[in-house]
Amino acid sequence: MSSRKIRLLTFSTLYPSSVRPGHGIFVETRLRELLSSGKVEVRVVAPVPWFFSTDPRYGDYARMASTPRRETYNGIDVLHPRYLLPPKVGMTLAPLSMAWGAASALRQLIAEGYEFDAIDAHYYYPDGVAAALLARHFNKPFTVTARGTDLNLIPQYTLPRWMMQWAASRAAASVGVCSALVDVLRAWKIPQDRLHVMRNGVDLLRFRPLRQEAARSELGLTGSPLLLSVGYLIQRKGHHVAIDALSQLLPSHPQARLIIVGDGEERDSLLQLCKRLGVENRVTFTGALPNVELFRWYSAADVLILASSREGWANVLLESMACGTPVVAARIWGTPEVVAQAVAGRLVDQREGGAFAQAISALLASYPDRAQVRSYAENFSWQSTTDAQLAMFQKIAVQSKEVLHA
């Protein structure tokens, strides 16, 4: 095993493509950092739900249908097999359907000579359960990384929880991006030696500070303070809380502005909320932006707001800090592990506008040096996570080889 690189098969529906470049970018980033070690090879199998039409009128479904069956994406070989996701029963049947649809892609890779050592799955349900089924069929060890909603929401459903517990009991290793997620797995009686916390890092080259005045001038932004909220426009991301916080902040900070970066199903309702609260002229919606452009917006802002109801490890927090901008975030799951010092920002116990407005005011009254915020973020490079992954996969590969020769 030491004479060649470890061969991994990364398996996840949360992986970007040429059609959806912003989808699951956090999985690609961790993989890209692992590949930079020069000690692994990888192929990616990223299943896509089958849909009958690529007509643009079908929106996201059409974009998924447009995904190529195979592509080289950012230098990595990625296969996109289809699987059926029927309405109403889709949640329950998804792991089996996904495994069934992806099996041919794994056979194809093996036929091409890519005999992988382990399946590296991301997101426990349905992806992790499907990976467990595939690993059993192909007689391979597998790992699963939990990332948030998969363990802090889906286990509320009895059958999915049972399937996840079954998969976790068979996994060579289970990884959580924060300690709070690993605590869920520990409560399922998964042996401690198969549990790992591997936090997400931040790309310190991509997310770098610009001079705030220059960034604002380039983007045509004004406001004091200038607030930023980044993420899909869905209810759980809490943009409505950020808008409410702005409205309550305006009496004491009449020049305050809020920039909302992202797109999604809640756009119209958020626009209506702005009108109801009388802040429509103080809020700007940019729509979705490429990840590589976000450093300009972070650099321009005074404060990043993250009012999510559920997050495993929110990448936007570290991205903002890496650009020198402190954060105000809801105290949930892994967020206290990210915002662990006052220089990073403030945590809020109540997910409502008034509490966020108070926390923003407190942060502004004792505003940290932006260079120190950047220094704090530099403690979250990817190197420790990459080292931990290599140690984990090397151990699994050796164990697998010993089993084969037993």
Sine and cosine of phi, psi and omega as CSV:
sin_phi,cos_phi,sin_psi,cos_psi,sin_omega,cos_omega
0.00,0.00,-0.52,0.85,-0.04,-1.00
-0.95,0.30,-0.29,0.96,-0.06,-1.00
-0.99,0.17,-0.19,0.98,0.03,-1.00
-0.63,-0.77,0.20,-0.98,0.02,-1.00
-0.93,0.37,0.44,-0.90,0.13,-0.99
-0.94,0.33,0.73,-0.69,0.01,-1.00
-0.98,-0.22,0.88,-0.47,-0.03,-1.00
-0.93,-0.37,0.49,-0.87,0.19,-0.98
-0.88,-0.47,0.96,-0.27,0.04,-1.00
-0.99,0.17,0.78,-0.63,-0.12,-0.99
-0.79,-0.61,0.90,-0.44,0.03,-1.00
-0.15,-0.99,0.61,-0.79,0.17,-0.99
-0.96,0.26,-0.27,0.96,0.00,-1.00
-1.00,-0.04,0.95,0.30,0.02,-1.00
-0.57,-0.82,0.69,-0.72,-0.06,-1.00
-0.94,0.34,0.30,-0.95,0.05,-1.00
-0.61,-0.80,0.09,-1.00,0.04,-1.00
-0.90,0.43,-0.39,0.92,0.00,-1.00
-1.00,0.03,-0.59,0.81,0.01,-1.00
-0.80,-0.59,0.97,0.26,-0.12,-0.99
-0.92,0.39,-0.36,0.93,0.00,-1.00
-1.00,-0.08,0.01,1.00,-0.09,-1.00
-0.99,0.13,0.86,-0.51,0.07,-1.00
0.89,0.45,0.54,0.84,-0.08,-1.00
-0.90,0.44,-0.41,0.91,-0.01,-1.00
-0.92,0.38,-0.51,0.86,0.06,-1.00
-0.95,0.33,-0.69,0.72,0.02,-1.00
-0.89,0.46,-0.65,0.76,-0.04,-1.00
-0.88,0.47,-0.72,0.69,0.01,-1.00
-0.89,0.45,-0.63,0.77,0.01,-1.00
-0.92,0.40,-0.67,0.75,0.01,-1.00
-0.87,0.49,-0.66,0.76,0.03,-1.00
-0.91,0.41,-0.61,0.79,0.03,-1.00
-0.91,0.41,-0.68,0.73,0.02,-1.00
-0.88,0.47,-0.51,0.86,-0.03,-1.00
-0.91,0.41,-0.26,0.97,0.06,-1.00
-0.93,0.36,-0.37,0.93,-0.04,-1.00
0.97,0.24,0.17,0.98,-0.09,-1.00
-0.94,-0.35,0.03,1.00,0.01,-1.00
-0.71,-0.70,0.43,-0.90,0.26,-0.97
-0.92,-0.39,0.38,-0.92,-0.02,-1.00
-0.49,-0.87,0.55,-0.83,0.30,-0.95
-0.81,-0.59,0.53,-0.85,-0.03,-1.00
-0.92,-0.40,0.74,-0.67,0.18,-0.98
-0.91,-0.42,0.93,-0.37,-0.08,-1.00
-0.86,-0.51,1.00,0.03,-0.06,-1.00
-0.87,0.48,0.51,-0.86,0.00,-1.00
-0.78,-0.63,0.73,-0.68,0.06,-1.00
-0.85,0.52,0.68,-0.73,0.03,-1.00
-0.94,0.34,0.66,-0.75,0.13,-0.99
-0.61,-0.79,0.53,-0.85,-0.21,-0.98
-0.99,0.16,-0.25,0.97,-0.14,-0.99
-0.63,-0.77,0.55,-0.83,0.12,-0.99
-0.97,-0.24,0.21,0.98,0.02,-1.00
-0.88,0.48,0.81,-0.58,-0.05,-1.00
-0.83,0.56,-0.37,0.93,-0.02,-1.00
-0.91,0.41,-0.26,0.96,0.01,-1.00
-1.00,-0.02,0.13,0.99,0.16,-0.99
0.87,0.50,-0.79,-0.62,-0.07,-1.00
-0.87,0.49,-0.58,0.82,0.02,-1.00
-0.89,0.46,-0.65,0.76,0.02,-1.00
-0.92,0.40,-0.63,0.78,0.03,-1.00
-0.90,0.44,-0.66,0.75,0.05,-1.00
-0.88,0.47,-0.66,0.75,0.02,-1.00
-0.90,0.44,-0.44,0.90,-0.01,-1.00
-0.99,0.14,-0.12,0.99,-0.03,-1.00
-0.89,0.46,0.78,-0.63,0.02,-1.00
-0.90,0.44,0.49,-0.87,0.00,-1.00
-0.91,0.41,-0.51,0.86,0.03,-1.00
-0.46,-0.89,0.61,-0.79,0.01,-1.00
-0.39,-0.92,0.36,-0.93,0.20,-0.98
-0.99,-0.14,0.93,-0.36,-0.09,-1.00
-0.91,-0.41,0.89,-0.45,-0.07,-1.00
0.77,0.64,0.66,0.75,0.09,-1.00
0.99,0.11,0.05,1.00,-0.05,-1.00
-0.91,-0.42,0.70,-0.71,0.02,-1.00
-0.96,0.26,0.88,-0.48,-0.08,-1.00
-0.81,-0.59,0.80,-0.60,0.10,-0.99
-0.96,-0.27,0.65,-0.76,-0.02,-1.00
-0.85,-0.53,0.96,0.27,0.06,-1.00
-0.92,0.38,0.42,-0.91,0.01,-1.00
-0.99,-0.11,0.46,-0.89,0.13,-0.99
-0.60,-0.80,0.47,-0.88,-0.03,-1.00
-0.99,0.13,0.69,-0.73,0.04,-1.00
-0.76,-0.65,0.98,0.21,-0.09,-1.00
-0.92,0.39,0.53,-0.85,0.02,-1.00
-0.90,0.44,0.44,-0.90,0.06,-1.00
0.95,0.31,-0.78,0.63,-0.02,-1.00
-0.98,-0.20,0.07,1.00,-0.10,-1.00
-0.86,0.50,-0.63,0.78,-0.05,-1.00
-0.89,0.47,-0.65,0.76,-0.04,-1.00
-0.97,0.26,-0.63,0.78,-0.08,-1.00
-1.00,0.04,-0.18,0.98,-0.13,-0.99
-0.82,0.58,-0.71,0.70,-0.02,-1.00
-0.86,0.51,-0.71,0.71,-0.01,-1.00
-0.92,0.39,-0.70,0.72,0.02,-1.00
-0.89,0.46,-0.66,0.75,0.00,-1.00
-0.91,0.42,-0.70,0.72,0.01,-1.00
-0.90,0.44,-0.68,0.73,0.01,-1.00
-0.88,0.48,-0.71,0.71,-0.02,-1.00
-0.94,0.35,-0.51,0.86,-0.08,-1.00
-1.00,0.04,-0.30,0.95,-0.09,-1.00
-0.84,0.55,-0.63,0.78,-0.02,-1.00
-0.91,0.42,-0.56,0.83,0.03,-1.00
-0.92,0.40,-0.64,0.77,0.03,-1.00
-0.92,0.39,-0.64,0.76,0.05,-1.00
-0.89,0.46,-0.62,0.79,0.01,-1.00
-0.89,0.46,-0.70,0.72,0.00,-1.00
-0.90,0.44,-0.66,0.75,0.03,-1.00
-0.90,0.44,-0.66,0.76,0.02,-1.00
-0.90,0.44,-0.50,0.86,0.02,-1.00
-0.98,0.18,-0.05,1.00,0.04,-1.00
0.98,-0.19,0.08,1.00,0.01,-1.00
-1.00,-0.07,1.00,0.03,-0.01,-1.00
-1.00,0.00,1.00,-0.05,-0.12,-0.99
-0.96,0.27,0.46,-0.89,-0.03,-1.00
-1.00,0.06,-0.50,0.86,-0.06,-1.00
-0.36,-0.93,0.44,-0.90,0.12,-0.99
-0.99,-0.12,0.80,-0.60,-0.03,-1.00
-0.94,-0.34,1.00,-0.09,-0.09,-1.00
-0.99,-0.11,0.50,-0.87,0.02,-1.00
-0.80,-0.60,0.77,-0.64,-0.04,-1.00
1.00,0.08,0.84,-0.54,-0.20,-0.98
-0.96,0.30,-0.47,0.88,-0.03,-1.00
-0.59,-0.81,0.79,-0.61,0.04,1.00
-1.00,0.05,-0.15,0.99,-0.17,-0.99
-0.85,0.53,-0.73,0.68,-0.04,-1.00
-0.91,0.42,-0.62,0.79,0.03,-1.00
-0.93,0.38,-0.67,0.74,0.06,-1.00
-0.88,0.48,-0.64,0.76,0.02,-1.00
-0.89,0.46,-0.61,0.79,0.04,-1.00
-0.89,0.46,-0.66,0.75,0.04,-1.00
-0.91,0.42,-0.68,0.73,0.01,-1.00
-0.92,0.40,-0.66,0.75,0.00,-1.00
-0.88,0.47,-0.62,0.78,0.03,-1.00
-0.91,0.41,-0.67,0.74,-0.04,-1.00
-0.92,0.39,-0.65,0.76,-0.08,-1.00
-0.99,-0.10,0.05,1.00,0.04,-1.00
0.84,0.54,0.80,0.59,0.01,-1.00
-0.80,-0.60,0.52,-0.85,0.15,-0.99
-0.96,0.28,0.38,-0.93,0.02,-1.00
-0.57,-0.82,0.40,-0.91,0.09,-1.00
-0.82,-0.57,0.39,-0.92,0.06,-1.00
-0.72,-0.70,0.73,-0.68,0.10,-0.99
-0.97,-0.25,0.84,-0.54,0.08,-1.00
-1.00,0.04,0.64,-0.77,-0.14,-0.99
-0.80,-0.59,-0.08,1.00,0.05,-1.00
0.46,-0.89,-0.99,-0.11,-0.07,-1.00
-0.85,0.53,-0.49,0.87,-0.01,-1.00
-0.86,0.51,-0.51,0.86,0.02,-1.00
-0.92,-0.39,-0.28,0.96,0.00,-1.00
-0.98,-0.20,0.02,1.00,0.06,-1.00
-0.70,-0.72,-0.81,0.59,-0.15,-0.99
-0.86,0.50,-0.55,0.84,0.02,-1.00
-0.88,0.47,-0.13,0.99,0.10,-0.99
-0.91,0.41,-0.36,0.93,-0.01,-1.00
-1.00,-0.08,0.81,-0.58,-0.20,-0.98
-0.86,0.51,-0.79,0.61,-0.08,-1.00
-0.93,0.38,-0.73,0.69,0.09,-1.00
-0.84,0.54,-0.64,0.77,0.02,-1.00
-0.88,0.48,-0.70,0.72,0.01,-1.00
-0.87,0.50,-0.69,0.73,-0.01,-1.00
-0.91,0.42,-0.64,0.77,0.04,-1.00
-0.91,0.42,-0.65,0.76,0.03,-1.00
-0.90,0.44,-0.62,0.78,0.07,-1.00
-0.89,0.46,-0.72,0.70,0.00,-1.00
-0.89,0.45,-0.69,0.72,-0.01,-1.00
-0.88,0.47,-0.57,0.82,-0.01,-1.00
-0.94,0.35,-0.36,0.93,-0.03,-1.00
-0.98,-0.18,-0.31,0.95,-0.09,-1.00
-0.92,0.39,0.65,-0.76,0.10,-1.00
-0.92,0.40,-0.48,0.88,0.05,-1.00
-0.36,-0.93,0.58,-0.81,0.14,-0.99
-0.87,-0.50,0.73,-0.69,-0.07,-1.00
-0.88,-0.47,0.67,-0.74,0.14,-0.99
-0.88,-0.47,0.62,-0.79,0.01,-1.00
-0.98,0.20,-0.09,1.00,0.13,-0.99
-0.50,-0.87,0.29,-0.96,-0.04,-1.00
-0.90,0.43,-0.56,0.83,-0.04,-1.00
-0.87,0.48,-0.58,0.81,0.02,-1.00
-0.95,0.31,-0.63,0.78,0.03,-1.00
-0.91,0.41,-0.51,0.86,0.06,-1.00
-0.87,0.49,-0.57,0.82,0.06,-1.00
-0.90,0.45,-0.72,0.70,0.00,-1.00
-0.91,0.41,-0.60,0.80,0.02,-1.00
-0.90,0.44,-0.60,0.80,0.03,-1.00
-0.92,0.39,-0.34,0.94,0.08,-1.00
-0.99,0.10,0.11,0.99,0.05,-1.00
0.94,0.34,0.48,0.88,0.11,-0.99
-0.96,0.27,0.74,-0.67,-0.04,-1.00
-0.82,0.58,0.65,-0.76,-0.08,-1.00
-0.86,0.52,-0.57,0.82,-0.05,-1.00
-0.95,0.31,-0.11,0.99,0.07,-1.00
-0.95,-0.31,0.18,0.98,0.01,-1.00
-0.93,-0.36,0.70,-0.71,-0.05,-1.00
-0.64,-0.77,0.67,-0.74,0.19,-0.98
-0.98,-0.19,0.88,-0.48,0.06,-1.00
-0.75,-0.67,1.00,-0.09,-0.07,-1.00
-0.93,0.37,0.44,-0.90,0.16,-0.99
-0.93,0.36,0.57,-0.82,0.13,-0.99
-0.98,-0.17,-0.22,-0.98,0.04,-1.00
-0.73,-0.68,0.63,-0.78,0.04,-1.00
-0.98,0.22,0.98,-0.21,-0.11,-0.99
-0.97,0.25,-0.19,0.98,0.09,-1.00
-1.00,0.03,-0.69,0.73,0.02,-1.00
-0.93,0.38,-0.69,0.72,-0.04,-1.00
-0.98,-0.22,0.99,-0.12,-0.10,-1.00
-0.74,-0.67,0.50,-0.87,-0.05,-1.00
-0.97,0.22,0.70,-0.71,0.23,-0.97
-0.97,-0.24,0.33,-0.94,0.13,-0.99
-0.86,0.50,0.79,-0.62,-0.12,-0.99
-0.85,0.52,-0.68,0.73,-0.02,-1.00
-0.90,0.44,-0.63,0.77,0.00,-1.00
-0.92,0.39,-0.66,0.75,0.01,-1.00
-0.90,0.44,-0.68,0.74,0.00,-1.00
-0.91,0.41,-0.65,0.76,0.00,-1.00
-0.90,0.43,-0.69,0.73,-0.01,-1.00
-0.89,0.46,-0.62,0.78,-0.05,-1.00
-1.00,-0.03,-0.10,0.99,0.00,-1.00
0.94,0.34,0.61,0.80,-0.08,-1.00
-0.96,-0.26,0.57,-0.82,0.11,-0.99
-0.71,-0.70,0.17,-0.99,0.05,-1.00
0.75,-0.66,0.62,-0.79,0.03,-1.00
-0.53,-0.85,0.97,-0.23,0.02,1.00
-0.99,0.16,0.40,-0.92,0.09,-1.00
-0.99,-0.16,0.91,-0.42,-0.06,-1.00
-0.98,-0.19,0.50,-0.87,-0.05,-1.00
-0.71,-0.70,0.70,-0.72,0.10,-1.00
-0.74,-0.67,0.83,-0.56,-0.16,-0.99
-0.84,-0.55,0.75,-0.66,0.09,-1.00
0.49,-0.87,0.20,-0.98,0.04,-1.00
-0.81,0.58,0.58,-0.82,0.01,-1.00
-0.99,0.10,0.96,0.27,0.06,-1.00
-0.78,-0.62,0.37,-0.93,-0.17,-0.99
-0.84,0.54,-0.67,0.74,-0.12,-0.99
-0.94,0.35,-0.26,0.96,0.03,-1.00
-0.98,0.22,-0.29,0.96,0.18,-0.98
0.98,0.22,0.41,0.91,0.05,-1.00
-0.88,0.47,-0.50,0.87,0.03,-1.00
-0.90,0.44,-0.53,0.85,0.06,-1.00
-0.93,0.36,-0.64,0.77,0.04,-1.00
-0.89,0.46,-0.65,0.76,0.02,-1.00
-0.91,0.43,-0.69,0.73,0.04,-1.00
-0.89,0.46,-0.66,0.75,0.02,-1.00
-0.88,0.48,-0.67,0.75,0.05,-1.00
-0.85,0.52,-0.72,0.70,-0.05,-1.00
-0.88,0.48,-0.57,0.82,-0.01,-1.00
-0.99,0.12,-0.29,0.96,0.02,-1.00
-1.00,0.08,-0.42,0.91,-0.12,-0.99
-0.86,0.51,-0.62,0.79,0.01,-1.00
-0.83,0.55,-0.60,0.80,0.01,-1.00
-1.00,-0.07,-0.33,0.95,0.00,-1.00
-0.71,-0.70,0.96,0.27,-0.15,-0.99
-0.90,0.43,-0.24,0.97,0.01,-1.00
-0.99,-0.14,0.13,0.99,-0.03,-1.00
-0.91,0.42,0.56,-0.83,0.07,-1.00
-0.68,-0.74,0.42,-0.91,0.03,-1.00
-0.82,-0.58,0.76,-0.64,0.10,-1.00
-0.95,-0.32,0.80,-0.60,0.04,-1.00
-0.92,-0.38,0.89,-0.46,-0.02,-1.00
-0.97,-0.26,0.86,-0.51,0.02,-1.00
0.59,-0.81,0.15,-0.99,0.04,-1.00
-0.62,-0.79,0.33,-0.95,0.00,-1.00
0.35,-0.94,-0.10,-0.99,-0.18,-0.98
-0.93,0.37,-0.31,0.95,-0.06,-1.00
-1.00,-0.05,0.09,1.00,-0.10,-1.00
-0.83,0.56,-0.77,0.64,-0.06,-1.00
-0.90,0.44,-0.67,0.74,-0.01,-1.00
-0.92,0.38,-0.54,0.84,0.05,-1.00
-0.93,0.36,-0.62,0.78,0.07,-1.00
-0.89,0.46,-0.66,0.75,0.03,-1.00
-0.90,0.43,-0.62,0.79,0.04,-1.00
-0.89,0.46,-0.66,0.75,0.04,-1.00
-0.85,0.52,-0.66,0.75,0.00,-1.00
-0.92,0.38,-0.68,0.74,0.00,-1.00
-0.88,0.47,-0.59,0.81,-0.03,-1.00
-1.00,0.00,-0.05,1.00,0.04,-1.00
0.95,0.31,0.48,0.88,-0.03,-1.00
-0.88,-0.48,0.30,0.95,-0.08,-1.00
-0.87,0.50,-0.44,0.90,0.01,-1.00
-1.00,0.04,-0.04,1.00,-0.01,-1.00
-0.93,-0.38,0.05,1.00,-0.03,-1.00
-0.83,-0.55,0.73,-0.69,0.03,-1.00
-0.88,-0.48,0.78,-0.63,0.09,-1.00
-0.98,-0.22,0.88,-0.47,-0.05,-1.00
-1.00,0.02,-0.29,0.96,-0.21,-0.98
0.98,0.19,-0.07,-1.00,0.01,-1.00
-0.94,0.33,0.62,-0.78,0.01,-1.00
-0.79,-0.61,0.52,-0.86,0.06,-1.00
-0.88,0.48,0.63,-0.78,0.00,-1.00
-0.82,0.57,-0.58,0.82,-0.05,-1.00
-0.94,0.35,-0.22,0.97,0.00,-1.00
-0.99,-0.15,-0.16,0.99,-0.14,-0.99
-0.92,0.40,-0.43,0.90,-0.04,-1.00
-0.87,0.50,-0.48,0.88,0.03,-1.00
-0.92,0.38,-0.64,0.77,-0.04,-1.00
-0.96,0.27,-0.65,0.76,0.09,-1.00
-0.87,0.50,-0.70,0.72,-0.04,-1.00
-0.90,0.44,-0.55,0.83,-0.03,-1.00
-0.96,0.28,-0.47,0.88,-0.14,-0.99
-0.98,0.19,0.38,-0.93,0.15,-0.99
-1.00,-0.02,-0.58,0.82,-0.07,-1.00
-0.57,-0.82,0.70,-0.71,0.21,-0.98
-1.00,-0.09,0.73,-0.68,0.07,-1.00
-0.96,-0.28,0.77,-0.64,0.12,-0.99
-0.78,-0.63,0.97,-0.23,-0.07,-1.00
-0.95,-0.32,0.54,0.84,-0.04,-1.00
-0.89,0.45,0.46,-0.89,0.12,-0.99
-1.00,0.00,-0.39,0.92,0.01,-1.00
-0.60,-0.80,0.80,-0.60,0.12,-0.99
-0.48,-0.88,0.68,-0.74,0.16,-0.99
-0.98,0.17,-0.93,0.37,0.05,-1.00
-0.64,-0.77,0.96,-0.27,-0.13,-0.99
-0.99,0.16,0.94,-0.35,-0.03,-1.00
-0.89,0.46,-0.52,0.85,-0.06,-1.00
-0.87,0.49,-0.48,0.88,-0.01,-1.00
-0.89,0.45,-0.77,0.64,0.00,-1.00
-0.94,0.35,-0.57,0.82,0.04,-1.00
-0.87,0.49,-0.70,0.71,0.01,-1.00
-0.90,0.44,-0.74,0.67,-0.01,-1.00
-0.88,0.48,-0.61,0.79,0.01,-1.00
-0.89,0.46,-0.38,0.92,0.05,-1.00
-1.00,-0.09,0.12,0.99,0.07,-1.00
1.00,0.00,0.10,0.99,-0.09,-1.00
-0.97,-0.25,0.86,-0.50,0.03,-1.00
-0.95,0.31,0.18,-0.98,-0.16,-0.99
-0.78,-0.62,0.39,-0.92,0.22,-0.98
-0.80,-0.59,0.87,-0.49,-0.17,-0.98
-0.64,-0.76,0.44,-0.90,0.08,-1.00
-0.93,0.37,0.64,-0.77,-0.02,-1.00
-0.99,0.15,0.99,0.10,-0.04,-1.00
-0.71,-0.70,0.56,-0.83,0.13,-0.99
0.65,0.76,-0.89,-0.46,-0.10,-0.99
-0.99,0.13,-0.09,1.00,-0.09,-1.00
-0.87,0.50,-0.65,0.76,0.07,-1.00
-0.88,0.48,-0.38,0.92,0.07,-1.00
-0.97,0.24,-0.39,0.92,0.03,-1.00
-1.00,0.04,-0.74,0.67,-0.02,-1.00
-0.99,-0.12,0.97,0.25,-0.15,-0.99
-0.98,-0.19,-0.12,0.99,0.01,-1.00
-0.69,-0.72,0.42,-0.91,-0.05,-1.00
-0.88,0.48,-0.50,0.87,-0.01,-1.00
-0.90,0.44,-0.41,0.91,-0.03,-1.00
-0.98,0.20,-0.45,0.89,-0.02,-1.00
0.59,-0.81,-0.48,-0.88,-0.07,-1.00
-0.77,-0.64,0.53,-0.85,0.11,-0.99
-0.96,-0.28,0.56,-0.83,-0.07,-1.00
-0.86,-0.51,0.77,-0.64,-0.04,-1.00
-0.99,0.11,-0.52,0.85,0.01,-1.00
-0.96,-0.26,0.81,-0.58,-0.05,-1.00
-1.00,0.07,0.93,0.36,0.04,-1.00
-0.53,-0.85,0.35,-0.94,-0.19,-0.98
-0.84,0.54,-0.67,0.74,-0.03,-1.00
-0.87,0.49,-0.70,0.71,0.00,-1.00
-0.90,0.43,-0.64,0.77,0.03,-1.00
-0.93,0.37,-0.63,0.77,0.03,-1.00
-0.87,0.49,-0.67,0.74,0.03,-1.00
-0.89,0.45,-0.68,0.73,-0.02,-1.00
-0.92,0.39,-0.62,0.79,0.04,-1.00
-0.90,0.44,-0.70,0.72,0.02,-1.00
-0.87,0.49,-0.68,0.73,0.02,-1.00
-0.89,0.45,-0.64,0.77,0.03,-1.00
-0.91,0.41,-0.68,0.73,-0.01,-1.00
-0.91,0.42,-0.55,0.84,-0.01,-1.00
-0.95,0.31,-0.37,0.93,0.02,-1.00
-0.72,-0.70,0.86,0.51,-0.18,-0.98
-0.96,0.29,0.77,-0.64,-0.04,-1.00
-0.97,0.24,0.37,-0.93,0.12,-0.99
-0.92,0.40,0.77,-0.64,-0.10,-1.00
-0.90,0.43,-0.51,0.86,0.06,-1.00
-0.92,0.40,-0.55,0.83,0.04,-1.00
-0.95,0.31,-0.55,0.84,0.09,-1.00
-0.89,0.46,-0.71,0.71,0.05,-1.00
-0.87,0.49,-0.68,0.73,0.00,-1.00
-0.88,0.48,-0.62,0.79,0.05,-1.00
-0.88,0.48,-0.71,0.71,-0.01,-1.00
-0.90,0.44,-0.47,0.88,-0.02,-1.00
-0.91,0.41,-0.25,0.97,0.09,-1.00
-0.96,0.27,-0.14,0.99,-0.07,-1.00
-0.92,-0.38,0.69,0.72,0.09,-1.00
-0.94,0.35,0.16,-0.99,-0.04,-1.00
-0.99,0.12,-0.16,0.99,-0.19,-0.98
-0.87,0.49,-0.69,0.73,-0.04,-1.00
-0.91,0.41,-0.59,0.80,0.04,-1.00
-0.93,0.37,-0.66,0.75,0.05,-1.00
-0.88,0.48,-0.70,0.71,0.01,-1.00
-0.88,0.48,-0.67,0.74,-0.01,-1.00
-0.91,0.41,-0.63,0.77,0.04,-1.00
-0.90,0.44,-0.71,0.70,-0.01,-1.00
-0.87,0.50,-0.69,0.73,0.02,-1.00
-0.89,0.46,-0.66,0.75,-0.01,-1.00
-0.90,0.43,-0.76,0.65,-0.05,-1.00
-0.93,0.36,-0.58,0.82,0.05,-1.00
-0.90,0.44,-0.66,0.75,0.04,-1.00
-0.89,0.45,-0.70,0.72,0.00,-1.00
-0.90,0.43,-0.67,0.75,-0.01,-1.00
-0.90,0.44,-0.66,0.75,0.01,-1.00
-0.91,0.41,-0.71,0.70,0.02,-1.00
-0.87,0.50,-0.67,0.75,0.00,-1.00
-0.90,0.44,-0.65,0.76,0.02,-1.00
-0.90,0.43,-0.62,0.78,0.01,-1.00
-0.91,0.42,-0.62,0.78,0.01,-1.00
-0.91,0.42,-0.67,0.74,-0.03,-1.00
-0.90,0.44,-0.52,0.85,-0.07,-1.00
-0.99,-0.16,0.09,1.00,-0.01,-1.00
-0.95,0.31,0.00,0.00,0.00,0.00
